[in-house]
Amino acid sequence: MKREQKNIQGIPVVCWGEPSEQAILAFHGDQSHKEDTVIQLLAEAAEANGYQVWSFDLPEHGERKGSSYPLNPQNVVADATKILLELEKQTKKLSLFGCSIGAYFGMLACQNKPIEQCLFLSPIVDMQQLIENMLFWSGLTPIDLQRDKIIETPIKTLEWNYYNYVVKHPINWTAPTKILYGGKDNLTSRTTIEKFLKASNSSMTVFEDGEHFFHTLEQLEVYQDWLDRIFKEKVVPEAISFKK
């Protein structure tokens, strides 16, 4: 498969496959990068069905590690806007992929775009709730975060400015969306994901043995099968559950 490296206004981008009028903009997850395994598997399935995939390194990830440009919603939206301006020059149909926090960033950046379809793997669909949960697990509240501005938790360093932006910029997601969710996801609860499904134009496939981080051979096989069915059959029945 053709793989072209680009640099769009300082943002490292990989274009997977030949240029196409059908394109997917891919957002990787936390502590990942633009050429992660789940991105490669997406690109292989998409390219075989006439799509080109564009993936990029989020701030402080991949080639951008060590940069003074921080990972926050404002910067990701600004980066995605620059990439979309280039991508939209060639494509007539734009789709979206997001893994974990990449799903949140993708929705935030693209909620006003005409998205043909959206594919989410272990998505963070309620960032405000996740931050509040991480505070709660540490015996803290948003009031503590407002006072201290920065708080270290066992999972993540939390910042008041980040949380405040999330609260003030709620997402209204209406694009047709297919989700692969792990039944053992410890970051997005079943209640949270089901609430998102009811409020959006989404359907979900549940792999009961899956975790938030799909990384084992079995989990990646399930993910690959899910992608193949989406691209070949063009539909995934709503609320499938399966267990290998």
Secondary structure, 3 states (H helix, E strand, C coil): CCEEEEEECCEEEEEECCCCCEEEEEECCCCCCCCCHHHHHHHHHHHCCCCEEEEECCCCCHHHCCCCCCCCHHHHHHHHHHHHHHHCCCCCEEEEEEECHHHHHHHHHHCCCCEEEEEEECCCCCHHHHHHHHHHHCCCCHHHHHHHCEEECCCCEEEHHHHHHHHHCCCCCCCCEEEEEECCCCCCCHHHHHHHHHHCCEEEEEECCCCCCCCCHHHHHHHHHHHHHHHHHCCCCCCEEECC
